[in-house]
């Protein structure tokens, strides 16, 4: 199976098993976490912005995704989805 076929199968599973409102909440959470992380990271000195900003973005995304998942009945403490991957998938599927 190629990576493209695997992604297509994964997309079908997500669409079939995740409610649209939960998916939209995850998309909003990704955008909110990304925005907050960039804002937090901008406060650091230029030599530290990239690494500190990336770390802040990671934490902000985790927090916003946790809230969105919890609001839709999931137990985020047991989720094994990488937020940055999920956010990339949300972004790639919401264009159009």
FILUMSE-770082 format. One record per residue (C-alpha): chain; residue in one letter; x, y, z. Coordinates in Angstrom, 3 decimals. Example, Ala and Ser with C-alpha at 12.3 -4.5 7.8 and 13.67 -1.06 7.14 Angstrom:
<rs>
   chaine   residu         c1         c2         c3
        A        a     12.300     -4.500      7.800
        A        s     13.670     -1.060      7.140
</rs>
This chain:
<rs>
   chaine   residu         c1         c2         c3
        A        x      0.000      0.000      0.000
        A        x      1.337      3.400     -0.941
        A        x      1.312      6.389      1.380
        A        x     -1.417      7.988     -0.745
        A        x     -3.622      4.892     -0.536
        A        x     -3.031      4.701      3.204
        A        x     -4.005      8.338      3.655
        A        x     -7.142      7.827      1.571
        A        x     -8.160      4.864      3.740
        A        x     -7.455      6.813      6.893
        A        x     -9.528      9.746      5.635
        A        x    -12.451      7.384      4.948
        A        x    -12.211      5.958      8.467
        A        x    -12.126      9.416     10.021
        A        x    -15.114     10.620      7.989
        A        x    -17.067      7.467      8.837
        A        x    -16.283      7.494     12.557
        A        x    -15.932     11.117     13.694
        A        x    -18.988     13.348     13.939
        A        x    -18.842     16.428     11.729
        A        x    -19.236     18.823     14.674
        A        x    -16.366     17.128     16.515
        A        x    -14.203     17.305     13.404
        A        x    -15.001     20.991     12.973
        A        x    -14.175     21.594     16.642
        A        x    -10.791     19.929     16.094
        A        x    -10.172     22.159     13.096
        A        x    -11.014     25.240     15.167
        A        x     -8.825     23.947     18.005
        A        x     -5.907     23.501     15.616
        A        x     -6.220     27.046     14.304
        A        x     -6.609     28.476     17.826
        A        x     -3.622     26.521     19.163
        A        x     -1.515     27.556     16.198
        A        x     -2.416     31.221     16.694
        A        x     -1.739     31.136     20.443
        A        x      1.564     29.324     19.957
        A        x      2.742     31.881     17.413
        A        x      1.723     34.745     19.705
        A        x      3.544     33.219     22.689
        A        x      6.628     32.486     20.609
        A        x      6.835     36.027     19.264
        A        x      7.710     37.278     22.761
        A        x     11.130     35.640     22.764
        A        x     14.394     37.156     21.595
        A        x     15.089     36.629     17.865
        A        x     17.710     33.955     18.538
        A        x     15.230     31.895     20.541
        A        x     11.991     32.518     18.664
        A        x     12.082     29.461     16.412
        A        x     12.712     26.867     19.095
        A        x     10.706     28.565     21.857
        A        x      7.889     29.349     19.427
        A        x      7.771     25.751     18.246
        A        x      7.606     24.477     21.797
        A        x      4.910     26.995     22.733
        A        x      2.947     26.065     19.628
        A        x      3.171     22.393     20.601
        A        x      1.805     23.079     24.091
        A        x     -0.930     25.422     22.833
        A        x     -2.045     22.830     20.257
        A        x     -2.114     20.086     22.885
        A        x     -4.232     22.210     25.200
        A        x     -6.711     23.307     22.537
        A        x     -7.054     19.767     21.147
        A        x     -7.535     18.386     24.666
        A        x    -10.405     20.807     25.294
        A        x    -12.046     20.050     21.921
        A        x    -11.781     16.284     22.386
        A        x    -13.073     16.449     25.948
        A        x    -16.017     18.632     24.879
        A        x    -17.066     15.916     22.429
        A        x    -16.932     13.041     24.891
        A        x    -13.448     11.714     24.201
        A        x    -10.914     10.918     26.894
        A        x     -7.910     12.857     25.574
        A        x     -5.569     11.283     28.118
        A        x     -5.804      8.023     26.177
        A        x     -5.541      9.450     22.667
        A        x     -2.431      8.534     20.711
        A        x     -2.900     10.961     17.800
        A        x     -0.024     13.280     17.098
        A        x     -1.508     16.757     17.161
        A        x      0.777     18.166     14.496
        A        x     -0.169     15.329     12.135
        A        x     -3.871     15.709     12.872
        A        x     -3.645     19.460     12.371
        A        x     -1.905     18.965      9.030
        A        x     -4.605     16.522      7.979
        A        x     -7.356     18.909      9.086
        A        x     -5.735     21.715      7.107
        A        x     -5.261     19.606      3.971
        A        x     -8.863     18.402      3.955
        A        x    -10.488     21.742      4.768
        A        x     -9.135     23.499      1.691
        A        x    -11.354     23.401     -1.212
</rs>
